[in-house]
Amino acid sequence: MRLDSARALKAQLLEEVTSVPAADLSAGGVWSMTARPIEDVDPVARTLALGITRPTPGDYRLALRVQRRGLENTRQVDGIRRKARGEVDVRYVGHVVKQALPWEQTRKRPLLIGLSVGHYKITAGTLGAFVRLRKGGALRVLSNNHVLADENRGKAGDAILQPGAYDGGKSPRDRIGTLDGFVKLKTAGVNLVDCALAALDPKVTFKAAALTGVGTLSSATAPPAEEIDLVEKIGRTTGHTRGRVTAFELDNLVVGYDQGNLRFDGQIEIEGASTEPFSQGGDSGSLIFTSLGHEAAALLFAGGDQGGSNGKGLTFANPIAAVFDQLKANLATK
Amino acid sequence: MRAVTGATLDEARAAKERVRAALADRPEVTGIGITRHGDGYAVKVDLVRACTAVPPEMGGVPVHSEIVGQVRKR
């Protein structure tokens, strides 16, 4: 049938379906009521869903989705078939539930590499790694300046949330610690890193070396960028991905921030090793590690949607040695 | 044009500086680095949009270019 006919039929039938009491639709005892807590009863009964499908270009049919077994052969469904003159696609879809969130976007204690994290005023980025200050050995959480310090706008002591606010994190419930320090992003001149540290609140637990679903982070230092080929990361948005280093010692890299275009020198460029991008928005702050030895190699901070041999864009990262030098910290694996 | 093969890392670094100077005023350029080329290395130029000014080689060192578009914080 034509699209406008399908739409008109759908509108007419939708009114009929929603006006029929659920008890009538369940003729035959399909929906027999059992005793259970009232909070277990759906406020909206699962019955029939109506839409439009296009089996071939230019040809439309009514799409009837049955959400409870036994309704396929009721009088109502037979009536719909007749009204659509057989031009209806009936399918049982059962109980439809919302998709479960990826673990990276949920609240987790102990803290793990790859989790959603952020300054309370930003959306969300990624918890990259755990480090220890060279002076005194205090433990800190590593991510980007634009994740933990809101692009220089944050102040020491500001709340850091896990998950980040975009993923439902709220203070004080989800506070894991406070902004400790950051390397200032410069609008004039050259930047080498986009990084910041957060101090954890007492009693907030963490697993410093766990690469969830991958293995264990090595305490060894990664080889120089020119010797690295395959890398991986765990990020808030795209989870665990694999990539390939496509350039290093990348200078004059122009990156768009809220405060304008900033220039970075000495960066590492990575493409996705599969048909998917290596990263997307929200993966900022992810620790990039070598596939071969799981050694920390770089801190993910930027990307674009074009380029790469799979056409899914490129990811840019600070060499981890530059990050540690600027923050005067070393990787913690315990 | 003579054939070019992958250079040593030092040669690629020197060529990168010359490419940087040659393209200093080009607004299409958004990054200049080093990439692998066979068993050696080459210069890589990242572009916001097409740029005909990128040389195919610099002193015998291959120069690759790629349109990467606008790069944003992630």
Interface residues (C-beta under 8 A of the other chain):
Chain A: G125 N144 H146 D194 E226 T246 A247 F248 E249 L250 D251 N252 L253 V254 V255 G256 Y257 Q267 E269 S279 Q280 G281 G282 D283 S284 L300 F301 A302 G303 G304 D305 Q306 G307 G313 L314 T315 F316
Chain B: L9 R13 K16 R20 V29 T30 G31 I32 G33 I34 T35 Y41 K44 D46 E66 I67 V68 G69 Q70 V71 R72 K73 R74
